[in-house]
């Protein structure tokens, strides 16, 4: 397959590129050239936010499929989708389950109501991005991913936990231990997007593991194991964490206390994706491979400049634990 990846050097885009190269696909990546790219790909450079930023794509070339990993303003998606119309056979857009309207009855299916496209921020960007992708003149598949984990993560959620547990000692573990988690390994997302291109799938798909694929307890226990069993997990009730003024998701990455926010993220219906072949690897593989990648780096893991830093101040953690 002749594949064009819009991105291809960051987290999800790199996973797509590496999987496609491993399959023997002819892969072209288009990005700003700010990060290294996987071996075996052709590289085109351009800035999708610049007036002439798509010039490198104005070549006499066509592709069997396009996978778009853009996660910001929708204008870039629309411009690229229109430019590539007639020159590609399929357009896959990596969207998000954040597109669903807050307060919609659960579980969220692909037919659940969407957020208002005028809404500012990430949810609105993704709704507008989906609408913009539909300007492509062929089949368009919308991969609505949830929480994404795995090697090359540039948000810092799982890397923060792994580094914290590697430091060892008493470690604040947000409970309940049996709290179910629903996520997708970036490599499994990549496989789904590529298979969707081959099968010419169209329309939206919730691309995330089944609810309860793992739990907060299993995630942290596996992370403790792969980092050398140096940490002692001190499980804390959500009320204790709230009383300390600690915010879930940002200060304690991945975790959200039981309630509406948690359910919105972790109770998505994936029946449709499972029927067309979605498969999700065990949490052990995701955690162990991410730790192996972190240890291979010469320095800290890369972090996206457009996302806030995550993690808990050690002094706050020690205070909660009474250390």
PyMOL commands that set and color helices and strands:
alter all, ss='L'
color gray80, all
select helices_A, chain A and resi 11-23+55-57+75-84+97-99+122-133+157-167+186-199+216-226+238-243+260-266+271-275+283-296+314-321
alter helices_A, ss='H'
color red, helices_A
select strands_A, chain A and resi 2-6+26-31+42-45+65-68+90-96+139-145+147-149+169-174+180-181+183-185+203-207+214-215+231-236
alter strands_A, ss='S'
color yellow, strands_A
deselect
rebuild
show_as cartoon
